[in-house]
Amino acid sequence: MNANKTGRRYGRWILLILVALPIAFWYFGSPVVAVNFSPNSEGEFHYAWNTQDRIHRGDIKHGGSAVEFGYLFPDDDFFMMFDWWTDKGFQRCIDITPKWGRTIDIYLDETGRIDIAKTGPDVISRLKQCTGEPDPFRS
């Protein structure tokens, strides 16, 4: 085997790794927030994610989840808010501070409040009530 061909073969692998590593870092390093709705809930919730310059809206039924990715390198103005409501007038909002490189799981009970029994205390410490909105932890 020619030494030149061996060098090309290893060069291709190194190039592939150099391309794949930043993509993997970006994918696995981005913070993720998942809001999980109780499977015991009767109604349907509408929601809106507001992540700095992105807004996503949707509907979700009992047992479903709403997921949003944060920014890998957020600036000082970064914010992530999650609003959820029903057609019957129930409305809540939380301001979330995501943690770099991990998933934050937030659980809602059947009435739509944040379930503090299932949501971890480290996650609850990253949640704030939105200004002028009802307390998301109480009915």
N, C-alpha and C positions, 0 to 999 in steps of 0.2 A: 504494500500500500504506500502510496506517495505521501510524504509529510505535508504537502500542500493541501491535499484532499482532507486529511485529518483536521488540519487547522480550520478549513471552511466548515466542516461538520460541527466542530465545537463553537465556532463563531456564530452559526445560526442559532444554536441553543442559547448562547449568551445574549444574542439580540432578542430572542423570544422572551427570555426572562426579564430583560431590561424594559420591554414593552409591557409585560404582564404584571410586574410588581407595582407600578404606580396605579394601575387600574384596580388591582386587588386591595391596595392600601386605601384608595378612594372609596371602594365599596364597603370594606369591612370597618373602616375608620369613621364613616359618617354616622352621626347619632340618629337613632330611630325612635320614634314615639308611637306606641300602639295603644289605642283606647278600645277596650273590650267591653261590649255590652252584655248584660246578664242574659243567660238563656231563659230565665224565668220572667222576663218582662213581657207585658201584654202588647204594648204598642210599638210604633215605629218612630225612630228618632231621625231628625234631619240634622246635618252637621256641616260645619265650615271650618276648614283649616286655613289659618292665615299665617304664613311663614315668610316674614319680611316682604319679599316681592312676588310671592306665589299665593294664590287663593284656590282651594279645591272645595267643592261642595258635593254633598251626596246624601243618600238616605240609607239607613241601615236598620235591619230588623233584629229581633232578639237573637243572641248568640253570635252576632257578627263582630267584626273589628274594623276600625278606621286607622290607617297607618300613614305616617308622614315621615320623610327623611329630612333631617336638619342639614346645616352646612358644615362641611369639614373644617373650614377655617372661618368661623363667624367673626364679624367685626363688632365694634362697641354698640352699634345700633341694632343688632340682631334681636328678633323677637319671634316667638312661636305661640300662637293662641289657638285654642280649640273652643268653638261654640257649638252647643247642641240644644235642640228644642223639639217640642211636639206641636201638633196642630191644636192641642187643647190649651196652650198658653204657657206650658212649662218651658223655662229657658235658663241655661247656665253657660258660664264661660270660665275658662282657666287660662292663665298665662304660664307657659312651661319653659323651664330652663333645662334643655337637654344635656346629657352627659356625653362627652366625646367618646366614641368608640364602643358604645353599648346601646342596648335597647331598653327603653323605659316602658313598662307595662302599667297602664292605668285601668282600673276596673270600675265599672259603673254598676250599681245595684238595679233592681227591677223598677225602681221609681225614677232613676236617672241621676241620682246623687253619686258622688265618688264613694266607692265601697272601701272604707278605711281598714276593714278586716282583711281584704284580699290585696289591696295596694300596699306595697312595702313602705316603711317609714322613711327610707332614703329617697323614695320616689315622691312621697307626700311633701318632703322638704323642698322639692324642686317645683312645686305647684303654688301659684298665687291666684287669688280671686281677682278677676278683671275689675277695673275701676268702674264703679256705678252699676255693677251687676250683682244678682243675688249670690249668696254663699253656696258654692258647689258641693259643700260637705253636709249641708243641712237642707231639710225640705221647706 
